[in-house]
């Protein structure tokens, strides 16, 4: 059976981009076609300045939203990363396999380290090494497939390189995973800046639709989305990125094709209205189910506890094997 792993980082409230770019595929496809594990990767939230209480709050919210979106504990394993020690154990072995040069070439390290310095903050070592922790997240489970957005493909390539290198040096230990991506709306862009990804932690939330935004807020954000010069409705990401983003959203929400949808509309206003309505309807059941789950925290705790136990049972034998392979003396 194909084993699938993916995760979400609790650095901000989950967005429409997270849902369309990753979570919906987990729900509709991945949890049904293999042995799927999904994690709230809270250790990754520690690579930058953070409020501990907020990380805990967002971790629980993310887990609750994943369940509200349709992840079924009977079909998949949902857990919090820090609840399974094997992630940190394996990360150090992979740090001993990776090189300084390949980590410094990671695009996200370059971008985030610049922002940290501009803010007058120090750059944490963990920001440099977190792609290795991400590799440990994946390799600890013998993962075959990693559903990711375009911006994470480089990290999966690093994971593949580290798995191959470890296997060549110390004997076959790890499965070499492959990245998989959804066909439509793999990368949802900010409604106010359609050349930038819709991210959880953007300072200005005007262009970000959060999963817990109420219907009026969603409509307002979509109706105020930046469009492009001219009146012709065409799908062209290079020439009309704002319009293309709306068409991608509409296509993802309705199951349509963005190029075909462009031929349906004669005005930007009509497209915005229909896109807003489609997004509201898409997110309505998620918000409603989240409210039910938030009122029953004991259920969420139980899912996460049982998920961590299952994840630990899969990861521990493999990580123990990696410890022996690299030359560490087994505990008595």
C-alpha positions as CSV (number, residue, x, y, z in Angstrom):
1,X,0.0,0.0,0.0
2,X,1.3,3.5,-0.9
3,X,2.3,5.5,2.2
4,X,1.6,9.2,2.1
5,X,2.8,12.0,4.4
6,X,2.2,15.7,4.5
7,X,1.9,18.4,7.1
8,X,0.8,21.9,7.9
9,X,2.7,24.4,10.0
10,X,0.9,26.3,12.7
11,X,2.4,29.7,12.0
12,X,-1.0,31.4,11.2
13,X,-4.6,30.7,10.6
14,X,-5.2,28.2,7.8
15,X,-6.2,29.8,4.5
16,X,-8.1,29.1,1.4
17,X,-4.7,28.6,-0.2
18,X,-3.9,25.8,2.3
19,X,-7.3,24.2,1.6
20,X,-7.2,24.3,-2.2
21,X,-3.5,23.7,-2.5
22,X,-3.3,20.8,-0.1
23,X,-6.0,19.9,2.4
24,X,-8.8,19.2,-0.1
25,X,-6.6,16.7,-1.9
26,X,-5.8,15.0,1.4
27,X,-9.5,14.7,2.1
28,X,-10.8,13.7,-1.3
29,X,-7.9,11.6,-2.7
30,X,-4.9,10.8,-0.4
31,X,-6.7,9.4,2.7
32,X,-8.6,7.0,0.4
33,X,-5.8,5.7,-1.8
34,X,-3.0,4.7,0.6
35,X,-1.8,4.7,4.2
36,X,-1.9,8.4,4.8
37,X,-0.3,10.3,7.7
38,X,-1.0,14.0,8.2
39,X,0.8,16.1,10.9
40,X,0.6,19.5,12.5
41,X,4.3,20.2,12.2
42,X,4.6,22.5,15.3
43,X,8.4,22.1,15.6
44,X,8.7,24.0,12.3
45,X,6.9,27.0,13.9
46,X,9.9,27.5,16.2
47,X,12.3,28.6,13.5
48,X,11.3,32.2,13.8
49,X,10.2,34.6,16.6
50,X,7.0,33.2,18.0
51,X,4.6,33.4,21.0
52,X,4.4,30.0,22.7
53,X,0.8,30.3,23.6
54,X,-0.1,31.3,20.1
55,X,1.7,28.2,18.7
56,X,-0.2,25.9,21.0
57,X,-3.5,27.6,20.1
58,X,-2.9,27.5,16.4
59,X,-1.7,23.9,16.6
60,X,-5.0,22.9,18.1
61,X,-7.0,25.0,15.6
62,X,-5.1,23.5,12.7
63,X,-5.8,20.0,13.9
64,X,-9.5,20.8,14.4
65,X,-9.8,22.4,10.9
66,X,-8.2,19.4,9.3
67,X,-10.9,17.2,10.9
68,X,-13.5,19.8,9.9
69,X,-12.3,19.7,6.3
70,X,-13.0,15.9,6.2
71,X,-9.9,14.0,7.4
72,X,-11.3,10.8,8.9
73,X,-9.3,9.2,11.8
74,X,-10.7,5.9,10.6
75,X,-9.0,6.3,7.2
76,X,-5.8,8.3,8.1
77,X,-3.5,9.1,10.9
78,X,-3.6,12.7,12.2
79,X,-1.1,13.8,14.9
80,X,1.1,16.6,16.2
81,X,4.7,16.4,15.2
82,X,6.2,17.1,18.6
83,X,4.2,14.2,20.1
84,X,6.4,11.8,18.1
85,X,10.0,11.9,19.3
86,X,11.3,10.1,16.2
87,X,11.1,13.3,14.1
88,X,13.7,15.0,16.2
89,X,15.8,11.8,16.6
90,X,16.0,11.3,12.9
91,X,16.6,15.0,12.1
92,X,20.0,14.9,13.7
93,X,21.1,11.9,11.7
94,X,20.1,13.7,8.5
95,X,21.9,16.8,9.6
96,X,25.0,14.5,9.7
97,X,24.2,13.6,6.1
98,X,23.3,17.0,4.6
99,X,25.8,19.7,3.7
100,X,25.9,23.4,4.6
101,X,25.9,24.4,1.0
102,X,22.8,22.6,0.0
103,X,20.9,24.0,2.9
104,X,22.0,27.5,2.2
105,X,20.7,27.1,-1.4
106,X,17.1,26.6,-0.1
107,X,14.9,29.4,-1.5
108,X,12.8,29.8,1.7
109,X,15.9,30.1,3.8
110,X,17.2,32.9,1.6
111,X,13.9,34.8,1.7
112,X,13.1,34.3,5.4
113,X,16.6,35.1,6.6
114,X,16.5,38.4,4.7
115,X,13.2,39.3,6.3
116,X,14.5,38.5,9.7
117,X,17.5,40.7,9.3
118,X,15.4,43.5,7.9
119,X,13.3,43.2,11.1
120,X,16.4,43.5,13.2
121,X,16.1,39.9,14.4
122,X,18.7,37.2,14.5
123,X,18.5,34.3,12.1
124,X,18.0,31.1,14.0
125,X,20.1,28.1,13.1
126,X,16.9,26.1,12.9
127,X,15.8,28.3,10.0
128,X,18.8,26.9,8.1
129,X,18.3,23.3,9.2
130,X,14.5,23.0,9.1
131,X,14.5,21.4,5.6
132,X,16.4,18.5,7.3
133,X,13.7,18.2,9.9
134,X,11.2,18.2,7.1
135,X,13.1,15.4,5.5
136,X,13.0,13.5,8.8
137,X,9.2,14.0,8.9
138,X,8.9,12.3,5.5
139,X,11.6,9.6,5.8
140,X,10.6,8.4,9.3
141,X,7.5,6.8,7.8
142,X,8.9,5.1,4.7
143,X,6.8,7.6,2.7
144,X,6.2,7.0,-1.0
145,X,4.3,10.2,-1.9
146,X,4.4,13.7,-0.5
147,X,1.5,15.9,-1.7
148,X,3.0,19.5,-1.7
149,X,2.6,22.9,-3.4
150,X,5.1,24.2,-5.9
151,X,7.0,26.1,-3.2
152,X,7.9,22.9,-1.3
153,X,9.1,20.9,-4.2
154,X,12.7,21.9,-3.6
155,X,12.5,20.5,0.0
156,X,11.2,17.1,-1.3
157,X,14.1,17.0,-3.8
158,X,16.5,17.6,-0.8
159,X,14.7,14.8,1.0
160,X,15.3,12.5,-1.9
161,X,18.9,13.4,-2.1
162,X,19.4,12.8,1.6
163,X,17.7,9.4,1.4
164,X,19.8,8.3,-1.5
165,X,23.0,9.5,0.2
166,X,22.2,7.8,3.5
167,X,21.3,4.6,1.7
168,X,24.5,4.6,-0.4
169,X,26.8,5.3,2.7
170,X,25.1,3.1,5.3
171,X,23.0,0.6,3.6
172,X,19.4,0.7,2.3
173,X,17.3,2.2,5.0
174,X,14.9,4.8,3.6
175,X,12.3,4.8,0.9
176,X,13.0,7.6,-1.7
177,X,9.8,9.6,-1.9
178,X,8.2,11.6,-4.7
179,X,6.3,14.8,-4.7
180,X,2.7,15.0,-6.0
181,X,0.7,18.1,-6.8
182,X,-2.9,18.8,-7.6
183,X,-3.7,19.9,-11.2
184,X,-5.7,23.1,-10.4
185,X,-5.0,25.9,-7.8
186,X,-1.9,24.2,-6.5
187,X,-0.7,27.7,-5.6
188,X,-3.4,30.2,-4.7
189,X,-2.2,33.8,-4.8
190,X,-2.9,36.8,-2.6
191,X,-6.1,38.6,-3.7
192,X,-4.3,42.0,-3.1
193,X,-1.0,40.9,-4.6
194,X,-1.6,38.2,-7.2
195,X,2.1,37.7,-7.8
196,X,2.6,36.5,-4.2
197,X,1.3,33.3,-2.6
198,X,-1.6,33.5,-0.2
199,X,0.3,32.8,3.0
200,X,-0.9,32.3,6.6
201,X,1.5,34.8,8.2
202,X,1.3,37.8,5.8
203,X,1.2,41.0,7.7
204,X,-1.8,42.4,5.7
205,X,-4.7,40.0,5.7
206,X,-6.8,41.9,3.2
207,X,-5.9,39.6,0.4
208,X,-6.1,36.4,2.4
209,X,-9.3,34.3,2.8
210,X,-9.0,32.4,6.1
211,X,-11.0,29.2,6.5
212,X,-12.7,30.7,9.6
213,X,-13.7,34.0,7.9
214,X,-17.5,34.5,8.0
215,X,-19.4,34.7,4.7
216,X,-19.6,38.5,4.6
217,X,-15.8,38.8,5.1
218,X,-15.1,36.3,2.4
219,X,-17.3,38.1,0.0
220,X,-15.8,41.5,0.8
221,X,-12.2,40.2,0.3
222,X,-13.1,38.5,-3.1
223,X,-15.0,41.5,-4.3
224,X,-12.1,43.8,-3.5
225,X,-9.5,41.5,-5.2
226,X,-7.0,43.3,-7.4
227,X,-7.7,42.8,-11.1
228,X,-5.9,44.0,-14.2
229,X,-6.1,46.8,-16.8
230,X,-8.5,46.3,-19.7
231,X,-11.9,44.8,-19.8
232,X,-11.4,41.5,-21.6
233,X,-11.8,38.4,-19.5
234,X,-8.9,36.1,-20.5
235,X,-6.9,33.5,-18.6
236,X,-3.2,34.7,-18.8
237,X,-1.1,34.5,-15.6
238,X,1.7,36.6,-17.1
239,X,-0.4,39.4,-18.5
240,X,-3.4,39.4,-16.1
241,X,-2.3,37.7,-12.9
242,X,-5.2,39.1,-10.8
243,X,-7.8,37.8,-13.2
244,X,-6.0,34.5,-13.6
245,X,-6.1,34.1,-9.8
246,X,-9.9,34.7,-9.7
247,X,-10.4,32.2,-12.5
248,X,-8.2,29.6,-10.8
249,X,-10.3,30.1,-7.6
250,X,-13.5,29.8,-9.4
251,X,-12.3,26.7,-11.2
252,X,-11.1,25.0,-8.0
253,X,-14.3,25.8,-6.2
254,X,-16.6,24.6,-8.9
255,X,-14.6,21.9,-10.6
256,X,-14.4,23.9,-13.8
257,X,-11.5,24.8,-16.2
258,X,-10.1,28.4,-15.8
259,X,-9.6,28.9,-19.5
260,X,-13.1,27.8,-20.3
261,X,-14.5,29.9,-17.5
262,X,-12.9,33.0,-19.0
263,X,-15.1,32.6,-22.0
264,X,-18.3,32.6,-19.9
265,X,-17.8,36.1,-18.4
266,X,-18.0,39.5,-20.0
267,X,-17.0,41.6,-17.0
268,X,-14.7,41.4,-14.0
269,X,-17.6,42.3,-11.6
270,X,-19.7,39.2,-12.6
271,X,-16.7,37.0,-12.2
272,X,-15.9,38.4,-8.8
273,X,-19.5,37.9,-7.6
274,X,-19.7,34.3,-8.7
275,X,-16.3,33.5,-7.3
276,X,-17.2,35.0,-4.0
277,X,-20.4,33.0,-3.9
278,X,-18.6,29.8,-4.8
279,X,-15.9,30.3,-2.2
280,X,-18.5,31.0,0.5
281,X,-20.3,27.8,-0.3
282,X,-17.1,25.9,-0.5
283,X,-16.0,26.9,3.1
284,X,-19.5,26.9,4.7
285,X,-19.4,23.2,5.8
286,X,-15.9,23.5,7.1
287,X,-16.8,26.4,9.4
288,X,-19.9,24.6,10.6
289,X,-18.0,21.4,11.4
290,X,-15.2,23.3,13.0
291,X,-17.7,24.9,15.4
292,X,-19.0,21.5,16.4
293,X,-15.5,20.0,17.0
294,X,-14.3,23.1,18.9
295,X,-17.2,22.4,21.3
296,X,-15.8,18.9,21.9
297,X,-12.1,19.3,22.7
298,X,-12.0,15.9,24.3
299,X,-12.6,14.3,20.9
300,X,-9.9,16.2,19.2
301,X,-7.4,15.3,22.0
302,X,-8.3,11.6,21.6
303,X,-7.8,11.7,17.8
304,X,-4.4,13.4,18.3
305,X,-3.3,11.0,21.1
306,X,-4.3,7.9,19.1
307,X,-2.8,9.3,15.9
308,X,0.6,9.9,17.7
309,X,0.6,6.3,19.0
310,X,0.0,4.9,15.5
311,X,2.6,7.3,14.0
312,X,5.2,6.3,16.7
313,X,4.6,2.6,16.0
314,X,5.4,3.1,12.3
315,X,8.4,5.5,12.8
316,X,10.3,4.0,15.7
317,X,11.5,0.7,14.1
318,X,12.6,2.6,11.0
319,X,14.5,5.3,13.0
320,X,16.0,2.7,15.3
321,X,17.3,0.9,12.1
322,X,18.8,4.2,10.9
323,X,20.6,4.6,14.2
324,X,22.2,1.2,13.9
325,X,23.0,1.7,10.2
326,X,24.9,5.0,10.9
327,X,27.0,3.4,13.6
328,X,25.3,4.2,16.9
329,X,25.4,1.6,19.7
330,X,21.9,0.2,20.5
331,X,20.6,0.9,24.0
332,X,20.8,-2.1,26.3
